[in-house]
Structures are given as C-alpha cells and as structure tokens.
Amino acid sequence: MTSSVFSDSWHQIAGLHVSLAPSVVAQSQKLRGQLWFMLKDPYNDNFYKVTKENYQFIKFLSTEKTVEQIWEEYVELHPEQAPSREEVTLVIAQLHGANLLFFKNDADNYEINTYIKNQRRKELYSKITSILYFRLPLWNPNAFLTWVNSWTSVVPALPVILLWAIVLLWGGGAFLNNLGAIYDKAQGVISLSNLPVLYLCMAIMKMIHEFAHGLLCKRYGGNVKKTGLMFLIFTPLPYVDVTSSWSFKNRWHRIWVGAAGISIELFIASIGAIIWSSTGPGLLNSVSFNMMLIGSVSSLVFNGNPLLRFDAYYILSDYLEIPNLYQKSQQECLYLAEKHILRAENIIPPTQDRRESVILVSYGIASFVYLMIVSFGISAFLLDRWFPLGVISFTVLLVTKFILPYFKLVRYVINSPTMARRKWAYGVVCGIPLTLLLFAVYVPFFNNIKAPGSIEAENSRIYYNVTDGKLTQLNVSNGDSVKSGQTLMVLENPDLAMEKAIKQGEIDEAEIRYRAALFQAPNEIASAEQSRKGLQEELAEIDRKLNLLTVKASHDGIWVAPDISEYKGDWVRRGKVLGSLVTDGHLRFSAVITQEQANALFKNKLATAELKIEGQSGPTVVLSDLTIVPYRSDTLSSAALGWAGGGDIPTNVNDRDGMQTRESFFYLRGNLPDKLPANYVLLQGLSGMLRVDLPPAPLFSQFDQFLRQLVQKRYGIQ
C-alpha cells in the first residue's frame, strides 16, 4: 500500500553492511522544480531515480555499519528529511535489483536476496498473468545505432522538420479530400485477401517506428541495448528499449525520443495518402492505403493515447515532469482511499503538491476506467471469436484485477499497524463488495433494447440505377415535390454512345448487303434480313439503356434522396439506389433487431417505443402499434444502416451496395404519430435509433442471459 513509518520487511535489511557500488554515477535532474538524482551503472546501463532526501541517506550508507545503525544516526542528524523504514527498504531492494549496491560479504546478501527473489517472483507472476502483452528480447542494437548515428547526425535538424511538415500537410490534405472513399475502402481492410498485406505493412511500420525511437535516443547520448518482439494479443510486433532516455537532463530530449515513433509513422502515412490518392487499383495502391491507415488511425489511437502506456504516456509523464506517472497515480488513489475510506493513520502521502495530487487522481481514475473498458472489450472480442481463449482472458482479468487485489487488501487491513479503526476498515472491506453483489443480483435495473433503423413511407417507389453512367445533372433536390414525367437527373455513358455509333455503322453495312442481295444474290436475302433485324434489335437495346440514363418521375410525389448530391460528377454503378419517390401518406419506422433482441421482445408485450432521429434536436418521438415482422431477412432497407453507409450494422464487405448483412435479422416496425414536435422534419430514408423499454431486471440476470445467448449462438451450446 502507501508508505508508512513502519515496515514489515525492515528486519530483512536492518543488519546488512551495504553501500553504493564504486562504479555508480550520480547526476541531478529537476522535475517540476523538485531535485531528483539519477543513479546509473555505466557497465550495464541500469539506473534508478531517487528523491533528494533518499539520495542524501544513500550517500550515508557504508559497509562499516549496518543499515539500521546508519538510519538511526541519520534520523538524529536530519529528523525532518529522514526517509521512513519502508522507504529505505524499498530503495535498497530496488537498487540491489539494478546491481547498484556493494555488499561487504556474501553472507550479508542473504536477507536482501530473499526480499529481491520475492519481488522478482511477483514480477514474473505479473508477466505470466499478462497473457495479452509480454516482451521477448532478441538483440543488442547499440553498435548498429551508433554507426547509423555517425552518418545521420551530420544532417541539420531544420530541413528535416520542414520536409516533415510539408509532407504531413500534403498527405493530410489528400486524406481529408478522400474521406468518403477511405471510409468505403476501410470496410474491407480486415478481409482475408488484405490481411497478409495489412500485417506486412504493420510489421514494417512498427520496425521503422521503433528504429526512430532508438536512433533519436542514441543521438541525444543514450544507449539502446535491447530490441526484440512484443506480443500484443498474441500478435508479434517489434520493440526497442530506450529507457536510458530517462537519464536525459533536458526534458524536451526525453519528449522528442517519445514522439519519434508517432512522428515517423505520420510521415509515412502522409506519403501513403499521397501515393494512394494518385494511383489506380493495384499492389502499390493497396500497400499505400494500408500504410496510410496504420500510420494515422492506429498510431494515434494507440501510441497517441496517454491512457495506455505507449508513446503518449511517456510524453505526458515527461511534460508534466512526474516520473512513473501510472504507478504514482495508483499510489495517490490508494493513499486517499486509505485515509478517507479506511481511515488509516500515520501514512505518508506520495506527494505534498496539491496540484500534482489532482493530476495524479484524475489520471489514475481515467487510466483505470479506460484499462477496464479496453480489457473487457478485448476479452469480449476473444469470447465472441475464440470462446476458450475468451474464457481464459476473462478469468485472468477478474483474478488479477479484482480477486487478488481484494485479498491483498483484506490481508493489509488485518496486518497493517496503520489501521487505527480496524473494525471500521473490516466493515468497509466486507460491506462494499457484499453491497455491490446484492445490488447486482437482486436490485432491478433498467433494461431496454436499442435498434437502428430508418423511416419508410407506406406508399413509395425506390429508384435504382439500371445503367452505369456518370451523374452530370441533378434537376431536383431532396424533399422537392415532383410531377409525373418530370426529369429527376441525367447520367452520361460515353461507352454506350460509342457503342451506338458503332452499331449504327454495322446496321448501315447490313443494309447495303441486304440491298445487294435483292439484286445479285436472292439466296442470301433471308440471312441478310435476319442479320439486319438482329443488329436493329441490339441498337434498340442500346437506345433503351441510353434513355434510362435520363431518370424521370413515374408519378406525383416527394423526391427523397439525401445523399445523391454527393455523387454528382462521379461514376454511378448499376444497382445503386438513387432515391425514393414518396406519395403523401403515413410514415413508419423500421428498426433492425437481432435474433436475441427479437426473442426478448416476443416474451414481452409490445406497447410503445421512443425514437430519436439523427440530426434532429428536441424530444424523442413516441411510436405506437409496434409489430415484429415474423420472418428473418438479410438485406437492409437502407445502406445508411450498414457499415458502408456509416451505420452500426455489420455488412458483407464483398457486397458493393453495402446492404447485405453478415447475420440475419428481424424488422421491428412502428407507426409515427401525425403530430410531431416543433422543428421535426421526417422524410423517407432518414435514420434513427429506436429504444424499447423492457421490464427491469438485475444486472446479474441480464449478463447471464447475454452470456447464454452468446454461447448458444456461436457454439450451439444450450
């Protein structure tokens, strides 16, 4: 737990004769105005940061006296700044683990080795239980990076920064100008055909990423002695150990080392965006797209997130000048919990700075919540895809993050001398989890189903593009009233026009052959006539297709096409939904529900539901006459509901229209009211979210039902 004036492990080090190793080099470093000291062994590059107070005590260590004797003398000389016994125990143990201590003889080393072995056993256990993330060192790249640095160090920094900024602006513009195409293409990024290219690009990108960290660390005087593979959710990726950058006095040097990986990835992503936007389909285009996606989205989401202990975390830690930000935030949260919840006494706060305390508590809470969301999300994903592995992941998560910490807390409350009000602490430690358990098992909690859907008119006609063509003219806008026969839009197809000209020439030739047969070869008249008629029929079919490029209204109504204006000037493929022509009539909302949701709705009486239309402000709309269409479907009524249209429903990546779903579903339909809230505009095709309230149920019952349905759905286990 947090530091106290007592220590359960003091007896293990009190009789040692120990001092700093002669090879240790100490250098000062200011963090947030506070003086720290970096203790470094130049032979193996191990180092450890200590506060000024702890360093002053460490300098007193001598092999001529025991640790306890030196501590007692130091307390008499400097009672205000003397470290506690627990702090001394921790510092000596960690310095020994970093090989920074010298012992008078091997016998004196026994107790501290026992303590270190216990610590290392805990670290090994932590690594074993962290099955989703571990590292495997393979090579010492220090000599290679020294050689590379000898060549790159002569390059001025300013031209490199300017080049990086220009390429980033150019690539960013290409990215923003093609957002729609990027979104569409990204739907197939995890398809089987793209996975080899995706992983190869990711491996190359991460190698360059880690090389940038190591090279910049070397340029500022650090050593890089470890590189290898880290396994993130069992996916091997390269890593480089640049912890020597922690010894840099200039915090901006540490920040630049941390930012090097993200910077080089954004640079490569920008080059990828430029190449992808300038090339046609092919291997180069595919590789460029994957590089762009990995270097931008994934780099910023993971390495750019300070709540995960990747690059942005260390950048934030150096910027705030709070070393070991994650560990210190945990210590601060534990200290506040001990003091205000368990009401412990004689505990030392990790920081005396109020502003730093606020930062630590905020970061500690945010990082823990985010870690739980990510961890449970990964476990749920594994549970959905690989059930046995998902069960193992969930079990490890529950044991390591909840069960084991709880038992450690119980043991701490029982044994810690800081528990002045032990009965109160017993009540808190036992009462809070029991209350949460009873709440989850017995207290009814709100229960509802949310389903995406779109507005439909009972009397409407959907217009599909029946001939490939370029959309050149739009005569009406979304929501306009149109008359029967009115031209809605015009498309052009140069290939069809050329084909008509060629076919007309063939007909002219056939006409000449037919007339020649009349006078010179009567026996060829029948075949010439048949050839001429066949060509005329083909020409009629071409004319029909050309006429269909002009889309006209079949009846009076309101034209609904919210997205068609985005395609003006683009090539529109055959089968694309152009819009709908709606006659005045009643509107309804059709929501897409899963089989599990349909099962829950079948068991309960359907009365009303609340609807929220996307982009519409104001209160929700109440639907009535809810009915479930009693047969399954696998085709959406609107592409806007699927992934390709920006919706939440998984669709088949091979479906060009984005309307074929991966799994079958049911439709839940309800009638929209005649009177709507002010400023509400309802048109066919508008999407929204429907919420149907179910009878309240305890959280445990809801989770149990979800788990049973998942197991039955994925694995057929009843």
MARDRENTI-329244 format. One line per 10 residues: for each residue z, y, x of C-alpha. Coordinates in Angstrom, 3 decimals. Each point is the difference from the previous one (the first is absolute). Layout:
Z:Y:X | ...
END
This chain:
0.000:0.000:0.000 | 0.555:3.568:1.269 | 2.004:0.865:3.112 | 3.773:-0.162:-0.230 | 2.897:0.629:2.378 | 0.587:-3.770:0.028 | -2.243:-2.787:1.288 | 0.047:-3.711:-0.792 | -1.879:-0.759:3.254 | 2.060:2.152:2.378
1.810:-2.987:1.500 | -3.327:-1.407:1.178 | -0.678:2.911:2.374 | 3.423:1.541:0.673 | 0.618:-2.032:3.173 | -3.446:0.414:1.557 | -0.610:1.655:3.391 | -3.326:1.690:-0.579 | -2.038:3.073:0.976 | -3.548:1.323:-0.291
-2.506:-1.837:2.208 | -0.853:1.963:3.179 | -3.697:0.068:-0.946 | 0.583:1.748:-3.322 | -1.484:3.491:-0.266 | 1.486:2.489:-2.473 | -1.910:2.948:-1.416 | 1.006:2.495:-2.658 | -1.929:0.577:-3.214 | 0.666:2.529:-2.759
-0.359:-1.132:-3.601 | 0.639:2.520:-2.790 | 1.970:2.094:2.472 | 2.260:-2.946:0.907 | 0.037:-1.286:3.575 | -0.805:-3.705:0.446 | -0.361:-2.100:3.129 | -2.704:-2.595:0.641 | 1.152:-2.901:2.209 | -2.972:-1.773:1.537
-0.457:-2.966:2.323 | -3.170:0.737:2.015 | -0.515:-3.669:0.878 | -0.557:-1.345:-3.501 | -0.416:3.246:-1.969 | 2.978:-0.702:-2.270 | 1.803:3.095:-1.258 | 2.655:1.075:-2.442 | 0.963:3.353:-1.545 | 3.637:1.052:-0.075
1.758:3.118:-1.176 | 1.511:2.449:2.464 | 3.523:-1.220:-0.852 | -0.884:-3.673:0.536 | -1.822:0.825:3.233 | 3.017:1.839:1.368 | 2.101:-3.112:-0.675 | -2.650:-2.342:1.472 | 0.105:1.980:3.261 | 3.741:-0.808:0.203
-0.684:-3.757:-0.016 | 0.949:-1.698:3.248 | 0.242:-3.585:1.175 | 3.399:0.829:1.499 | 1.642:0.325:-3.438 | -0.325:-1.722:-3.363 | -1.783:1.617:-2.918 | 3.299:0.355:-1.865 | 1.679:1.766:2.929 | -2.900:2.409:0.392
-0.100:0.690:-3.762 | 3.724:0.764:-0.151 | -0.264:2.365:2.985 | -3.012:1.711:-1.556 | 1.812:0.464:-3.315 | 2.855:1.740:1.832 | -2.408:2.284:1.884 | -2.416:0.723:-2.884 | 1.702:-0.824:-3.308 | -2.429:2.080:-2.077
-3.260:-1.543:1.246 | 1.136:-3.529:0.833 | -2.109:-2.689:-1.749 | 1.687:-2.531:-2.275 | 0.567:-3.593:1.081 | -2.798:-1.176:-2.279 | -2.403:2.543:1.498 | 0.922:-1.140:3.517 | -0.482:-3.651:-0.999 | -3.414:0.720:-1.508
-1.198:2.135:2.927 | 1.057:-2.542:2.653 | -1.533:-2.888:-1.932 | -3.327:1.801:-0.442 | -0.111:1.216:3.618 | 0.616:-3.554:1.135 | -2.781:-1.225:-2.273 | -2.307:2.541:1.700 | 1.110:-1.226:3.475 | 1.482:3.381:0.902
3.500:-1.180:1.020 | 1.501:-1.432:3.173 | 2.911:-2.489:-0.156 | 2.501:-0.581:2.778 | -0.285:-3.767:-0.280 | -1.582:-2.602:-2.282 | 3.327:-0.964:-1.571 | 0.416:3.481:-1.419 | -3.347:-0.453:-1.704 | 1.066:-2.782:-2.346
1.459:2.011:-2.882 | -2.799:2.565:-0.091 | -2.573:-2.782:0.168 | 1.662:-1.595:-3.005 | -0.286:3.280:-1.866 | -3.647:0.446:1.074 | -0.895:-3.556:-1.003 | 1.407:0.684:-3.460 | -2.054:3.183:-0.205 | -3.166:-1.751:1.154
0.632:-2.841:-2.438 | 0.107:2.590:-2.780 | -3.221:1.584:1.275 | -1.708:-3.413:0.160 | 1.167:-0.772:-3.519 | -1.370:3.347:-1.139 | -3.383:-0.791:1.580 | -0.125:-3.473:-1.545 | 0.788:1.353:-3.447 | -2.582:2.768:0.392
-2.811:-2.457:-0.645 | -2.344:2.757:-1.146 | 0.150:1.906:3.300 | 0.538:-1.208:3.568 | -1.438:0.615:3.485 | -1.371:-2.254:2.751 | -0.322:1.698:3.455 | -2.967:-1.271:2.077 | -0.902:2.355:2.889 | 1.232:2.822:2.258
-2.704:2.704:-0.201 | 1.762:2.540:2.245 | -2.334:-0.393:3.025 | -3.114:0.119:-2.179 | 1.165:3.160:-1.795 | 0.843:1.606:3.348 | -3.580:-0.633:1.146 | -1.472:1.370:-3.254 | 2.279:3.035:0.144 | -1.238:0.807:3.508
-3.466:0.530:-1.500 | 0.888:1.603:-3.334 | 2.669:2.377:1.306 | -2.675:2.223:1.578 | -1.491:0.721:-3.452 | 1.282:3.360:-1.382 | 1.954:-0.279:-3.234 | -1.515:3.011:-1.825 | -3.625:-1.289:-0.243 | 1.312:-3.367:-1.205
2.077:1.665:-2.736 | -2.960:2.160:-1.088 | -2.306:-3.033:-0.143 | 2.616:-1.899:-2.017 | 0.355:2.894:-2.476 | -3.792:0.439:-0.433 | -0.599:-3.703:-0.605 | 2.971:-0.140:-2.387 | -1.331:2.929:-2.064 | -3.516:-1.458:-0.047
1.203:-3.464:-0.975 | 2.459:1.409:-2.552 | -2.840:1.874:-1.671 | -2.110:-3.163:-0.144 | 2.970:-1.868:-1.473 | 0.712:2.604:-2.701 | -3.661:0.357:-0.956 | -0.288:-3.743:-0.677 | 3.317:-0.734:-1.712 | -1.665:-1.656:-3.004
-2.161:-2.283:2.132 | 2.978:-0.819:2.235 | 2.107:-0.972:-2.995 | -2.751:-2.256:-1.362 | -0.634:-1.683:3.338 | 3.719:-0.436:0.668 | 0.269:-2.347:-2.993 | -1.716:-2.705:2.046 | 1.823:0.604:3.261 | 2.135:-3.164:-0.366
-2.870:-2.203:-1.153 | -0.531:-3.185:2.005 | -3.264:1.292:1.455 | 1.694:3.133:1.368 | 3.294:-1.490:1.216 | -1.292:-1.069:3.471 | -1.441:3.475:0.614 | 3.164:1.632:-1.359 | 2.343:-1.978:2.236 | -2.202:0.422:3.093
-0.093:3.762:-0.550 | 3.767:0.063:-0.559 | 0.647:-1.934:3.231 | -2.249:2.313:2.036 | 1.493:3.091:-1.626 | 3.579:-1.108:0.687 | -0.825:-0.864:3.620 | -1.339:3.524:0.525 | 3.000:1.389:-1.916 | 2.517:-1.737:2.271
-2.024:0.797:3.135 | 0.209:3.707:-0.918 | 3.816:-0.227:-0.238 | 0.233:-1.695:3.377 | -2.457:2.302:1.774 | 1.704:3.199:-1.180 | 3.421:-1.423:0.880 | -1.307:-0.748:3.491 | -1.481:3.501:0.278 | 3.419:1.583:-0.637
1.663:-2.199:2.628 | 1.204:-2.986:-2.017 | -0.409:-3.708:0.734 | -1.610:-2.470:-2.405 | 1.087:-3.529:0.883 | -0.518:-1.951:-3.213 | -2.970:-0.631:-2.241 | -0.727:-2.889:-2.310 | -0.348:-0.982:-3.635 | 2.114:0.986:-2.967
-0.236:-2.131:-3.110 | 0.093:2.165:-3.115 | 0.130:-2.248:-3.082 | -1.307:-2.770:2.328 | -2.992:2.168:1.001 | -0.284:0.320:3.819 | -0.534:3.566:1.222 | 0.352:1.492:3.513 | 2.980:2.128:1.056 | 1.096:1.942:3.107
3.621:0.748:0.958 | 0.288:3.707:0.891 | 3.776:0.276:-0.309 | 0.087:1.633:3.449 | -1.242:3.156:-1.724 | 3.530:0.409:-1.357 | 1.028:1.184:3.465 | -2.383:3.000:-0.072 | 1.924:3.270:0.082 | -2.747:1.879:-1.847
0.225:-1.065:-3.643 | -3.635:1.021:-0.602 | -1.084:-2.541:2.593 | 1.845:-2.641:-2.006 | -1.617:1.265:-3.211 | -3.502:-0.072:1.513 | 0.515:-3.566:1.190 | 1.045:-0.969:-3.544 | -2.966:1.839:-1.542 | -2.626:-1.359:2.421
-0.743:-3.115:-2.054 | -0.499:1.819:-3.307 | -2.092:2.685:1.723 | -2.427:-2.473:1.582 | -0.280:-1.969:-3.262 | -0.861:3.154:-1.949 | -2.585:0.853:2.681 | -1.648:-3.431:-0.291 | 0.231:0.153:-3.811 | -1.821:3.348:0.064
-2.777:-1.469:2.152 | -0.176:-2.911:-2.427 | -0.294:2.394:-2.968 | -2.816:1.902:1.698 | -1.967:-3.157:0.838 | 0.629:-1.638:-3.386 | -1.126:3.050:-1.977 | -3.168:0.262:2.117 | -1.185:-3.627:0.003 | -1.270:-2.486:-2.547
1.320:-3.477:-0.827 | 0.393:-2.257:3.023 | 2.451:-1.199:2.634 | 0.471:3.441:1.588 | 0.643:1.552:-3.414 | 2.533:-2.726:-0.898 | 1.870:0.240:3.325 | 0.105:3.811:-0.255 | 1.401:-0.159:-3.538 | 2.745:-2.427:0.996
0.905:2.106:3.037 | 0.153:3.097:-2.211 | 2.212:-1.700:-2.577 | 2.397:-1.563:2.526 | 0.290:3.107:2.166 | 0.638:2.376:-2.887 | 1.691:-1.600:-2.992 | 1.886:-2.841:1.669 | 0.959:2.083:3.054 | 1.497:2.779:-2.101
1.666:-2.339:-2.523 | 1.767:-2.114:2.638 | 0.099:1.798:3.360 | 0.187:3.380:-1.704 | 2.986:-0.941:-2.178 | 3.335:0.974:1.618 | 1.918:-2.299:-2.355 | -1.471:-2.969:1.855 | 0.938:-0.449:3.649 | -3.466:0.609:1.335
-1.501:3.049:1.720 | 1.027:2.683:-2.499 | 3.613:-1.203:0.105 | 0.268:0.620:3.740 | -1.841:3.310:-0.334 | 2.496:1.123:-2.655 | 2.942:-1.266:2.063 | -1.170:1.968:3.044 | -0.801:3.097:-2.049 | 3.456:0.008:-1.617
1.506:-0.905:3.385 | 2.033:-2.775:-1.578 | -0.367:-3.162:2.124 | 0.247:-3.330:-1.836 | -0.567:1.807:-3.300 | -0.049:-3.154:-2.133 | 3.149:-1.518:1.505 | 1.848:3.307:-0.059 | -0.944:0.633:-3.632 | 1.380:-3.418:-0.905
3.206:0.765:1.873 | 0.370:3.335:-1.809 | -0.526:-1.612:-3.418 | 2.504:-2.728:0.856 | 2.493:2.577:1.206 | -0.235:1.965:-3.261 | 0.301:-3.221:-2.009 | 3.091:-1.049:1.943 | 1.633:3.395:-0.278 | -0.745:0.885:-3.621
-0.412:-3.406:-1.685 | 2.212:-2.367:1.994 | 2.347:2.903:0.941 | 0.363:-1.147:3.599 | 2.017:2.048:2.496 | -0.202:0.670:3.749 | -3.780:-0.378:0.133 | -2.194:2.154:2.202 | -3.144:1.549:-1.543 | -3.288:-0.665:1.852
-0.706:3.749:0.005 | 2.006:3.208:-0.346 | -3.057:2.081:-0.894 | -0.216:0.545:-3.782 | -3.747:0.679:0.088 | -0.592:-3.169:1.990 | 2.177:-1.917:-2.451 | -2.185:1.147:-2.913 | -3.128:-1.053:1.904 | 1.470:-3.395:0.861
1.168:-0.752:-3.544 | -3.322:1.096:-1.506 | -1.990:-2.071:2.463 | 2.329:-2.986:-0.323 | -0.291:-0.146:-3.790 | -3.765:0.639:-0.010 | -0.729:-2.577:2.720 | 2.162:-2.667:-1.666 | -1.600:0.507:-3.421 | -3.484:-0.006:1.511
0.785:-3.084:2.086 | 1.165:-1.841:-3.108 | -3.109:1.024:-1.942 | -2.287:-1.141:2.822 | 1.965:-3.203:0.678 | 0.150:-1.044:-3.652 | -3.650:1.006:-0.415 | -1.059:-2.211:2.919 | 2.154:-2.848:-1.281 | -1.477:0.357:-3.495
-3.502:-0.017:1.488 | 0.781:-3.164:1.971 | 1.607:-1.542:-3.085 | -3.161:0.706:-1.974 | -2.385:-1.347:2.669 | 1.992:-2.631:1.926 | 2.967:-1.032:-2.112 | 2.017:-1.990:2.613 | -0.355:2.797:2.562 | 0.946:2.546:-2.655
3.162:-1.935:-0.867 | 0.948:-0.119:3.705 | -0.666:3.735:0.359 | 2.083:0.848:-3.078 | 2.825:-2.264:1.163 | 0.058:1.512:3.499 | -0.071:3.504:-1.471 | 2.905:-0.660:-2.372 | 2.072:-1.786:2.644 | -0.527:2.494:2.853
0.079:3.238:-1.991 | 2.580:-0.781:-2.685 | 1.990:-3.238:0.302 | 0.862:0.059:3.726 | 0.793:3.752:0.060 | 2.269:-0.524:-2.999 | 1.989:-2.753:1.745 | 0.229:2.162:3.126 | 1.334:2.794:-2.182 | 2.625:-2.326:-1.510
1.067:-1.177:3.451 | 0.179:3.581:1.223 | 2.181:1.073:-2.936 | 2.343:-2.947:0.604 | 0.358:0.458:3.768 | -0.577:3.684:0.742 | 3.152:2.029:0.814 | -1.688:3.101:-1.454 | 0.461:-1.269:-3.555 | 3.071:2.030:-0.969
-0.493:-0.761:-3.705 | -1.012:-3.631:0.289 | 0.545:-0.860:-3.673 | -2.282:2.827:-1.045 | -2.629:-1.229:2.492 | 0.320:-3.557:-1.382 | -0.561:1.328:-3.497 | -3.091:1.972:1.072 | -1.538:-2.843:2.019 | 0.538:-2.549:-2.769
-0.384:2.284:-3.014 | -3.347:1.664:0.773 | -2.088:-3.197:0.447 | 1.767:-1.652:-2.960 | -0.759:3.024:-2.186 | -3.648:0.004:1.108 | -0.270:-3.726:-0.697 | 1.495:0.317:-3.493 | -2.255:2.975:-0.686 | -3.117:-1.961:1.044
0.936:-3.127:-1.966 | 1.483:1.364:-3.229 | -0.881:3.667:-0.568 | -3.255:0.482:-1.965 | -2.467:2.195:1.866 | -3.047:1.790:-1.338 | -3.007:-2.279:-0.115 | -3.597:0.985:-0.573 | -3.585:-0.843:0.780 | -2.425:2.488:1.493
-3.717:-0.638:-0.301 | -3.029:2.087:1.027 | -2.836:0.496:-2.425 | -2.587:2.380:-1.397 | -0.899:1.754:-3.260 | -2.715:-1.571:-2.132 | -1.813:1.175:-3.117 | -0.474:-2.494:-2.785 | -3.618:1.155:-0.427 | -1.682:0.552:3.352
-2.879:-1.127:2.190 | 0.221:-0.470:3.755 | -3.093:1.030:1.986 | -0.871:-2.066:3.066 | -2.591:0.856:2.590 | -2.754:-2.566:-0.463 | -2.222:1.131:2.898 | 0.955:0.977:3.531 | -0.620:3.680:0.647 | 1.167:3.292:1.438
1.897:2.203:-2.456 | -1.822:3.336:0.168 | 0.794:1.718:-3.290 | 3.058:0.227:-2.281 | -0.645:1.720:-3.318 | 3.427:-0.415:-1.610 | 3.588:0.096:1.188 | 2.971:-2.181:-0.803 | 1.247:0.732:-3.534 | -3.210:1.681:-1.274
-1.310:-0.693:-3.492 | -3.535:-1.431:0.087 | -2.720:-0.714:-2.557 | -2.062:-3.133:-0.438 | -2.956:-0.019:2.409 | 1.469:2.669:2.280 | -0.575:-0.605:3.726 | 3.318:-0.694:1.742 | -1.146:-0.452:3.590 | -3.053:-0.744:2.117
-0.305:-2.342:2.954 | -2.884:-0.441:2.442 | -1.269:-3.105:1.766 | -2.778:0.716:2.543 | -0.535:-3.719:0.522 | -0.808:-0.483:-3.680 | -2.364:2.993:0.029 | -1.790:-1.410:3.031 | -0.079:-3.441:-1.592 | -1.609:1.520:-3.104
-2.686:1.689:2.102 | -0.745:-3.254:1.825 | -0.067:-1.916:-3.285 | -2.350:2.563:-1.516 | -2.363:-0.489:2.955 | 0.132:-3.770:-0.517 | -0.849:0.497:-3.690 | -2.977:2.196:0.916 | -1.265:-2.712:2.327 | 0.526:-2.631:-2.709
-1.935:2.196:-2.451 | -2.916:0.189:2.432 | 0.016:-3.777:0.493 | 0.123:-0.502:-3.780 | -3.020:2.275:-0.599 | -1.915:-1.678:2.805 | 0.710:-3.403:-1.557 | -1.439:1.174:-3.313 | -3.432:0.536:1.591 | -0.094:-2.268:3.055
2.411:-2.960:-0.476 | 0.702:-0.831:-3.661 | 2.000:-3.088:1.045 | 2.584:2.240:1.732 | 0.580:2.259:-3.003 | 3.023:-1.951:-1.292 | 1.863:-0.015:3.314 | -0.797:3.673:0.650 | 1.243:0.879:-3.483 | 3.201:-1.981:0.543
0.624:1.693:3.365 | -0.579:3.428:-1.525 | 2.421:-0.650:-2.871 | 2.666:-1.347:2.379 | -0.199:3.119:2.156 | 0.173:2.210:-3.084 | 3.159:-1.811:-1.133 | 1.552:0.520:3.429 | -0.908:3.686:-0.173 | 1.585:0.211:-3.453
3.221:-1.483:1.435 | -0.011:2.583:2.802 | -0.538:2.764:-2.558 | 2.887:-1.368:-2.031 | 2.285:0.144:3.038 | -1.182:3.518:0.803 | 0.702:1.091:-3.574 | 3.506:-1.479:0.251 | 0.687:2.346:2.911 | 0.219:2.685:-2.663
3.222:-0.747:-1.871 | 0.042:1.238:-3.597 | 2.623:-0.053:-2.739 | -0.492:-2.728:-2.579 | 2.035:1.828:-2.652 | 2.128:3.074:-0.578 | 3.379:0.050:1.679 | 2.145:1.198:2.895 | -1.104:-0.821:3.545 | 2.849:-1.428:2.129
-0.740:-0.361:3.724 | 2.875:1.445:2.096 | -1.323:-1.210:3.374 | -3.783:0.104:-0.278 | -0.299:3.511:1.494 | 1.231:-1.401:3.314 | -3.167:-2.125:0.231 | -2.496:2.845:-0.335 | -2.432:-0.250:2.887 | 1.137:-3.561:0.814
-1.732:-3.310:-0.518 | 1.363:-1.711:-3.127 | -0.370:-3.752:-0.032 | -0.959:-2.099:-2.981 | 2.939:-0.957:-2.233 | 2.040:3.107:0.782 | 1.854:1.410:-3.018 | -1.430:3.465:-0.643 | 2.251:0.975:-2.896 | 0.745:-0.543:-3.675
-1.277:1.614:-3.179 | 2.853:0.202:-2.480 | -0.345:0.742:-3.682 | 2.780:1.802:-1.801 | 2.590:-2.608:-0.848 | 3.407:-1.429:0.805 | 1.138:-0.455:3.623 | 2.072:-2.860:1.380 | 1.551:-0.862:3.350 | -0.722:-3.360:1.657
2.509:-1.012:2.673 | -0.426:-2.841:2.496 | 2.987:-2.363:0.129 | 0.605:-3.079:2.107 | 0.652:-3.428:-1.445 | 3.703:0.358:0.842 | 0.193:3.346:-1.810 | -1.860:-1.441:-2.980 | 2.501:-2.856:-0.137 | 2.896:2.478:-0.124
-1.717:2.015:-2.738 | -0.775:-3.097:-2.091 | 3.740:-0.770:-0.078 | 0.897:3.447:-1.343 | -1.069:1.967:-3.031 | -2.496:2.698:0.905 | 0.710:3.337:-1.649 | -0.930:3.075:2.013 | -0.769:0.968:3.566 | -0.172:3.219:1.992
-3.178:1.139:1.739 | -0.427:2.425:2.897 | -3.571:1.134:0.670 | -0.844:0.761:3.628 | -0.370:3.707:0.637 | 1.487:0.993:-3.372 | 3.200:2.026:0.009 | 2.537:-0.099:-2.782 | 1.867:-2.748:-1.848 | -1.152:-3.577:-0.341
-2.103:-1.170:-2.955 | 1.443:-2.655:-2.312 | -2.416:-2.813:-0.921 | 0.290:-2.088:-3.134 | -1.434:-3.276:-1.354 | 0.241:-1.800:3.342 | -1.940:-3.251:0.178 | -0.717:-2.484:2.773 | -3.575:-1.282:0.106 | 0.637:-3.775:-0.070
-2.473:-1.018:2.697 | -0.227:0.595:3.706 | -2.547:2.167:1.750 | -1.057:0.610:3.600 | -2.167:3.103:-0.425 | 1.508:3.483:-0.268 | -1.128:2.441:-2.645 | -0.080:2.764:2.613 | -0.522:-0.114:3.771 | 2.597:2.781:0.301
2.742:-2.606:-0.618 | -0.934:-2.122:3.039 | 0.347:0.517:3.717 | -3.541:1.298:0.397 | 0.674:2.773:-2.520 | 3.413:0.955:1.387 | 2.022:-2.134:-2.439 | 2.748:-2.543:0.628 | -1.669:-3.180:-1.267 | -1.284:-2.331:2.763
-3.733:-0.538:-0.340 | -2.467:-2.303:1.681 | -1.222:1.704:3.176 | -3.404:-1.659:-0.430 | -0.516:1.609:-3.419 | -2.105:3.110:0.588 | 1.031:1.535:-3.321 | 3.723:-0.431:0.678 | 0.713:-1.424:-3.462 | 0.447:-3.714:0.735
3.737:-0.719:0.400 | 1.512:-2.539:2.354 | 2.151:-1.502:-2.743 | -0.431:-0.298:-3.734 | 1.885:2.396:-2.249 | 0.648:0.894:-3.642 | -0.698:3.229:-1.872 | 2.818:1.817:-1.804 | -1.410:2.536:-2.456 | 1.602:2.744:-2.025
-1.235:2.830:-2.222 | 0.307:3.591:1.147 | 1.588:2.446:-2.471 | -2.118:2.540:-1.868 | 2.338:2.854:0.951 | 0.395:0.483:3.733 | 2.282:2.261:2.079 | -1.320:3.405:0.944 | -2.525:0.159:2.875 | -0.736:-3.713:-0.272
-3.676:-0.954:0.343 | -0.908:-3.625:-0.674 | -3.449:-1.314:0.827 | -1.386:-3.472:0.370 | 0.383:-1.329:3.520 | 3.101:1.992:0.934 | 2.548:-2.273:1.671 | 3.754:-0.048:-0.422 | 3.162:-2.084:0.187 | 1.547:-1.729:-3.020
3.714:-0.783:-0.103 | 1.362:-2.570:-2.444 | 3.787:-0.255:-0.257 | 1.500:-3.486:-0.178 | 3.563:-1.000:-0.936 | 2.416:0.893:2.852 | 0.869:-2.874:2.330 | 2.231:-0.359:3.095 | -1.681:0.525:3.351 | 0.769:-3.567:1.057
-1.766:-1.386:-3.093 | -3.034:2.214:0.603 | -0.261:-1.060:3.650 | 0.500:-3.676:-0.898 | -2.804:0.189:-2.561 | -2.290:1.766:2.488 | 0.657:-2.630:2.688 | -0.559:-2.915:-2.394 | -3.280:1.471:-1.232 | -1.165:0.632:3.564
0.772:-3.570:1.101 | -1.656:-1.450:-3.091 | -3.051:2.237:0.362 | -0.622:-0.518:3.702 | 1.145:-3.577:0.488 | 0.171:-1.612:-3.442 | 3.717:-0.783:0.410 | 1.868:0.061:-3.284
END
